Amino acid sequence: MKMRKLILPAILSLTIGIVISSCTGNTKNNDKRSGIEYYRQLQFSETPYDIEKGTHPITEAEAKDVNSYKFRYDEGKLVSIEYQRNNVLLDYSSMGAAKVTYTYNGNMQTKQWFDSNGKSIPNGGVWAAEYAMNNDGMRVSMMYYDSTGTMIDNRNGIHSWTWSKLPDGMVKENRYNLKGEEVVMNPFCPFYELRFTYDDKGFTTRMANYMADTLYNCTAENCGDIGVSYFQFTPNQYGDVERFEVFNATGQMSNLYWGWSKRLQKFDANGYTVETSYFDQDNEPVSGKQVPVTKYTYDDHGAVTEVRCFDSNGNPINNPSNGIAVTQYKYDNDGRRVETLTFDINNVAVNTSTN
């Protein structure tokens, strides 16, 4: 695929100008909260433009017995997020780390990742992400660094990101490598310019692929036989995404690289996913190497204990790609995951090292 070229210094110059003078959007941060908040879940996001937010809040007392995201704020700024139970860091969060920290220097915001032992770790092949914000507090650009502070590309070949808010309220995103070439989101979703739509609660409702201000239909190999143009997200009142749908530019259901076009999720009262179902572009349950239905079980702490595979009729099946029907997770008394067990539908152990 031919990459569009834009010289990186020009991007950085543009970003600096935006940081100083931009007044786009209505993102000024008047929230001066300080202290600690606890949430069972993180709000769904499809872009590093979004700063982390929690959903399904709980009390400090509940957090002593429930796996939760511990948010620390200082004068309206997010300082850290820890995935923990009773202040014990846990390594299996959706953040890709047990802890995330933010440090600030003027309009610059630096994000880093840490494991449950407090050791700095990479995320997606990078060790730090440095954001520039405009005077309204909106993120307008970001660059990646390694452990020595040297600029690098991440594992998808992305070094820097830029964002701007358009007159219609959508947020425009572009990505560049170290050479200054515009690059795609990732090899499985080969989109260049993306535009994000948010509802009045700040929940993401659409991610669309654009070119020259026109909704664009990606026809690269990984975009299926009819192309892919946009993703539609349907959140419930808490922000849990109940429907994730994929369409081409004409609004026709279209398969992603993985062979599905629609994902339906059911949640319990705490926001935990209890069932996920997948459908293809013909609105039929997926087949072949795909698992049509997956069901999840949790313990009283909110940690997943069992994952089971089913066909569209509710019959237990082996995952066609690895032969696993049931995955079980074991934890110690503090919530640390200590063992993962896998079995087929006959309850015979499956050796995942050979899959």
C-alpha positions as CSV (number, residue, x, y, z in Angstrom):
1,M,0.0,0.0,0.0
2,K,1.4,3.4,-1.0
3,M,2.0,5.7,2.0
4,R,1.1,9.4,1.9
5,K,4.1,11.6,2.6
6,L,4.2,14.6,5.0
7,I,7.5,15.8,6.5
8,L,7.6,15.4,10.3
9,P,9.1,18.8,11.2
10,A,6.0,20.4,9.5
11,I,3.8,18.2,11.7
12,L,5.6,19.3,14.8
13,S,5.5,23.0,13.8
14,L,1.8,22.7,13.2
15,T,1.4,21.0,16.6
16,I,3.3,23.8,18.5
17,G,1.0,26.4,16.8
18,I,-2.1,24.5,17.8
19,V,-0.9,24.1,21.4
20,I,-0.4,27.9,21.8
21,S,-3.4,29.2,19.9
22,S,-6.1,26.6,19.2
23,C,-9.6,27.3,20.5
24,T,-11.3,24.4,18.8
25,G,-13.9,22.4,20.5
26,N,-15.5,22.7,24.0
27,T,-12.9,20.7,26.0
28,K,-11.7,23.2,28.6
29,N,-11.2,21.3,31.8
30,N,-13.1,23.0,34.6
31,D,-13.0,19.8,36.7
32,K,-10.7,20.5,39.6
33,R,-11.2,17.2,41.4
34,S,-8.4,15.9,43.5
35,G,-8.1,12.7,45.4
36,I,-8.9,9.1,44.6
37,E,-11.8,7.4,42.8
38,Y,-12.5,3.7,42.2
39,Y,-14.2,2.1,39.2
40,R,-14.9,-1.5,38.1
41,Q,-14.4,-0.8,34.4
42,L,-12.6,1.5,32.0
43,Q,-14.6,3.4,29.4
44,F,-14.4,2.0,25.9
45,S,-12.0,3.7,23.6
46,E,-10.6,3.2,20.1
47,T,-7.9,6.0,20.1
48,P,-5.1,7.3,22.2
49,Y,-6.8,10.7,21.9
50,D,-9.0,9.6,24.8
51,I,-7.7,9.9,28.3
52,E,-8.8,7.1,30.5
53,K,-12.1,7.4,32.3
54,G,-13.8,5.0,34.7
55,T,-17.2,3.5,34.6
56,H,-19.3,1.6,37.3
57,P,-17.9,3.5,40.3
58,I,-17.5,1.8,43.7
59,T,-16.5,3.1,47.1
60,E,-13.1,2.9,48.8
61,A,-14.5,0.2,51.1
62,E,-15.7,-1.9,48.2
63,A,-12.3,-1.5,46.5
64,K,-10.8,-3.5,49.3
65,D,-12.6,-6.6,48.1
66,V,-13.2,-5.8,44.4
67,N,-10.8,-5.7,41.4
68,S,-10.9,-2.1,40.4
69,Y,-9.2,0.8,38.7
70,K,-7.9,3.3,41.2
71,F,-7.8,6.8,39.7
72,R,-5.7,9.5,41.4
73,Y,-6.3,13.2,40.5
74,D,-4.5,16.3,41.5
75,E,-6.1,19.7,40.7
76,G,-8.2,18.2,37.9
77,K,-5.3,16.3,36.3
78,L,-5.2,12.6,36.1
79,V,-2.0,11.4,37.9
80,S,-2.2,7.7,37.9
81,I,-4.5,4.6,37.4
82,E,-3.8,1.4,39.2
83,Y,-5.6,-1.9,38.6
84,Q,-5.7,-3.3,42.1
85,R,-7.6,-4.9,45.0
86,N,-7.0,-3.6,48.5
87,N,-3.9,-1.7,47.1
88,V,-2.3,-4.9,45.6
89,L,-1.4,-4.2,42.0
90,L,-2.7,-6.8,39.5
91,D,-1.2,-7.6,36.1
92,Y,-4.3,-8.5,34.0
93,S,-6.0,-5.2,33.4
94,S,-7.3,-3.9,30.1
95,M,-4.7,-1.1,30.2
96,G,-1.8,-3.5,29.2
97,A,-0.2,-2.7,32.6
98,A,-0.9,-2.8,36.3
99,K,-0.3,0.9,36.6
100,V,-0.3,3.9,34.3
101,T,1.2,7.3,35.4
102,Y,0.9,10.8,33.9
103,T,3.4,13.6,34.6
104,Y,3.0,17.2,33.4
105,N,5.2,20.0,32.2
106,G,3.1,23.0,31.0
107,N,0.9,21.8,28.2
108,M,2.9,18.5,27.9
109,Q,1.6,15.3,29.4
110,T,3.7,12.1,29.6
111,K,2.3,8.6,30.0
112,Q,4.2,5.6,31.2
113,W,3.3,2.0,32.1
114,F,4.4,-0.2,35.0
115,D,4.0,-3.9,36.1
116,S,2.7,-5.1,39.5
117,N,6.2,-4.8,40.9
118,G,6.4,-1.1,40.0
119,K,8.8,-1.7,37.2
120,S,8.6,0.4,34.0
121,I,7.5,-1.7,31.1
122,P,6.9,-1.2,27.3
123,N,3.4,-1.0,25.8
124,G,3.1,-1.8,22.1
125,G,6.8,-1.6,21.8
126,V,7.2,1.9,23.4
127,W,8.1,3.1,26.9
128,A,6.5,6.5,27.0
129,A,3.9,8.6,25.2
130,E,4.2,12.4,25.2
131,Y,1.1,14.4,24.5
132,A,0.7,18.0,23.7
133,M,-2.5,19.8,24.8
134,N,-4.0,23.1,23.7
135,N,-5.1,25.8,26.1
136,D,-8.5,24.1,26.4
137,G,-6.9,20.9,27.6
138,M,-7.6,19.0,24.4
139,R,-4.9,16.6,23.2
140,V,-3.6,17.7,19.8
141,S,-0.6,15.5,19.2
142,M,1.4,12.6,20.7
143,M,4.8,11.0,20.1
144,Y,6.4,7.8,21.3
145,Y,9.8,7.2,23.0
146,D,11.9,4.3,24.1
147,S,13.4,3.8,27.6
148,T,16.3,6.2,26.9
149,G,14.0,9.0,25.7
150,T,14.8,8.4,22.0
151,M,11.9,8.9,19.5
152,I,10.7,5.5,18.1
153,D,8.0,3.9,16.1
154,N,5.6,1.5,17.9
155,R,5.0,-2.1,16.8
156,N,2.6,-0.8,14.2
157,G,5.1,1.6,12.7
158,I,3.5,4.7,14.2
159,H,5.6,7.4,15.9
160,S,3.3,10.4,16.2
161,W,-0.4,11.2,16.1
162,T,-2.3,14.5,15.5
163,W,-5.8,15.4,16.4
164,S,-8.1,18.3,15.7
165,K,-11.8,19.0,16.3
166,L,-13.8,19.7,13.2
167,P,-16.8,22.2,12.9
168,D,-19.2,19.2,13.0
169,G,-17.8,18.1,16.3
170,M,-15.9,15.1,15.0
171,V,-12.3,14.5,16.1
172,K,-9.9,14.0,13.2
173,E,-6.9,11.7,13.7
174,N,-3.8,11.2,11.5
175,R,-0.7,9.1,12.2
176,Y,2.9,9.3,11.0
177,N,6.1,7.3,11.3
178,L,9.6,8.6,12.1
179,K,10.2,9.4,8.4
180,G,7.2,11.7,8.4
181,E,5.1,9.4,6.2
182,E,1.4,9.1,7.0
183,V,0.7,5.5,8.1
184,V,-2.3,3.3,8.8
185,M,-3.9,2.5,12.2
186,N,-2.6,-1.1,12.1
187,P,-2.1,-3.9,9.5
188,F,-5.5,-5.3,10.3
189,C,-7.3,-2.0,10.0
190,P,-5.4,-0.2,7.2
191,F,-7.1,3.2,7.7
192,Y,-5.3,6.5,7.3
193,E,-7.4,9.5,8.4
194,L,-10.0,8.6,11.0
195,R,-12.8,10.7,12.4
196,F,-14.4,9.9,15.8
197,T,-17.9,10.8,16.9
198,Y,-18.9,11.1,20.6
199,D,-22.4,11.4,22.2
200,D,-23.4,13.9,24.9
201,K,-22.0,11.6,27.6
202,G,-18.6,11.4,25.9
203,F,-19.0,7.8,24.8
204,T,-17.6,6.9,21.3
205,T,-20.4,6.1,18.8
206,R,-18.5,5.9,15.5
207,M,-15.0,5.6,14.0
208,A,-15.0,6.5,10.3
209,N,-12.3,6.3,7.6
210,Y,-12.0,9.5,5.6
211,M,-10.0,10.8,2.6
212,A,-10.2,14.4,1.4
213,D,-13.3,15.1,3.6
214,T,-15.1,12.2,2.0
215,L,-16.1,9.0,3.7
216,Y,-13.7,6.5,2.3
217,N,-14.1,2.8,1.6
218,C,-10.9,0.9,2.3
219,T,-10.5,-2.0,-0.2
220,A,-7.1,-3.3,1.0
221,E,-6.7,-7.0,1.4
222,N,-7.6,-6.9,5.2
223,C,-10.8,-5.0,4.5
224,G,-12.7,-7.9,3.1
225,D,-14.4,-8.4,-0.3
226,I,-16.6,-5.3,-0.2
227,G,-14.4,-2.9,1.7
228,V,-14.7,-1.3,5.2
229,S,-15.5,2.3,5.9
230,Y,-16.7,2.8,9.5
231,F,-17.4,1.2,12.8
232,Q,-20.6,1.9,14.7
233,F,-20.7,1.6,18.5
234,T,-23.9,1.4,20.6
235,P,-23.2,2.0,24.3
236,N,-25.7,1.5,27.1
237,Q,-26.3,4.2,29.7
238,Y,-23.1,3.2,31.5
239,G,-20.9,3.3,28.4
240,D,-20.7,-0.5,28.0
241,V,-20.7,-1.2,24.2
242,E,-23.5,-3.5,23.5
243,R,-23.1,-3.5,19.7
244,F,-20.0,-3.1,17.6
245,E,-20.9,-3.0,13.9
246,V,-18.7,-2.7,10.8
247,F,-20.0,-1.2,7.5
248,N,-18.7,-0.2,4.1
249,A,-19.2,3.3,2.6
250,T,-22.7,2.4,1.4
251,G,-23.8,1.2,4.8
252,Q,-23.6,-2.5,4.0
253,M,-22.3,-4.9,6.7
254,S,-18.7,-5.8,6.0
255,N,-16.3,-8.3,7.5
256,L,-13.1,-7.3,9.3
257,Y,-9.9,-9.2,8.9
258,W,-11.0,-11.6,11.6
259,G,-14.1,-12.6,9.7
260,W,-16.8,-10.8,11.6
261,S,-19.0,-7.8,11.0
262,K,-21.0,-7.5,14.2
263,R,-20.3,-8.1,17.8
264,L,-23.0,-8.2,20.5
265,Q,-22.2,-8.1,24.2
266,K,-24.3,-8.8,27.2
267,F,-23.3,-7.3,30.6
268,D,-24.2,-7.8,34.2
269,A,-25.1,-5.0,36.6
270,N,-21.4,-4.4,37.3
271,G,-20.5,-4.0,33.7
272,Y,-18.8,-7.3,33.3
273,T,-19.2,-9.0,29.9
274,V,-21.1,-12.2,30.4
275,E,-21.6,-13.2,26.8
276,T,-20.2,-12.2,23.4
277,S,-21.7,-13.2,20.0
278,Y,-20.2,-12.6,16.6
279,F,-21.9,-12.3,13.2
280,D,-20.6,-12.1,9.6
281,Q,-21.6,-9.6,6.9
282,D,-24.6,-11.7,6.0
283,N,-25.8,-11.2,9.6
284,E,-25.3,-14.9,10.2
285,P,-23.3,-16.4,13.2
286,V,-19.7,-16.7,12.3
287,S,-18.2,-20.0,11.3
288,G,-15.0,-21.5,10.1
289,K,-12.1,-20.6,12.5
290,Q,-14.4,-18.3,14.5
291,V,-16.3,-19.0,17.8
292,P,-19.9,-17.8,17.5
293,V,-20.6,-17.3,21.2
294,T,-18.3,-16.9,24.2
295,K,-19.5,-16.9,27.8
296,Y,-17.7,-15.6,30.9
297,T,-17.9,-16.4,34.7
298,Y,-16.6,-14.2,37.5
299,D,-15.8,-14.6,41.1
300,D,-17.1,-12.3,43.9
301,H,-14.1,-10.0,43.4
302,G,-14.9,-9.3,39.7
303,A,-12.0,-11.5,38.3
304,V,-12.9,-13.8,35.4
305,T,-12.7,-17.4,36.4
306,E,-13.9,-19.2,33.4
307,V,-14.4,-18.7,29.6
308,R,-16.4,-21.1,27.5
309,C,-17.0,-21.5,23.8
310,F,-20.4,-22.3,22.2
311,D,-21.9,-22.6,18.8
312,S,-24.9,-20.4,17.8
313,N,-27.3,-23.0,19.2
314,G,-25.7,-22.9,22.7
315,N,-23.8,-26.2,22.3
316,P,-20.3,-26.3,23.8
317,I,-17.6,-26.4,21.1
318,N,-13.8,-26.5,20.8
319,N,-12.3,-23.3,19.5
320,P,-11.5,-24.3,15.9
321,S,-8.2,-22.4,16.0
322,N,-6.7,-24.0,19.1
323,G,-9.0,-26.8,20.3
324,I,-9.8,-25.1,23.6
325,A,-13.4,-25.2,24.9
326,V,-12.9,-24.0,28.4
327,T,-10.3,-21.7,29.9
328,Q,-10.1,-21.4,33.7
329,Y,-8.1,-18.9,35.8
330,K,-6.9,-19.4,39.3
331,Y,-5.9,-16.6,41.8
332,D,-4.2,-16.2,45.1
333,N,-5.9,-14.6,48.1
334,D,-4.7,-11.1,47.0
335,G,-6.2,-11.5,43.5
336,R,-3.0,-12.2,41.6
337,R,-3.5,-14.6,38.7
338,V,-1.4,-17.7,39.5
339,E,-2.6,-20.4,37.0
340,T,-4.4,-20.7,33.6
341,L,-5.9,-24.1,32.7
342,T,-7.3,-25.0,29.3
343,F,-9.6,-28.0,28.4
344,D,-11.5,-29.4,25.4
345,I,-15.2,-30.2,25.4
346,N,-14.4,-33.6,26.9
347,N,-12.6,-32.0,29.8
348,V,-9.2,-33.2,28.6
349,A,-6.4,-30.7,29.2
350,V,-5.1,-28.9,26.1
351,N,-1.4,-28.0,26.0
352,T,-1.4,-24.4,24.7
353,S,2.3,-24.4,24.1
354,T,1.8,-26.6,21.0
355,N,-1.0,-24.4,19.6
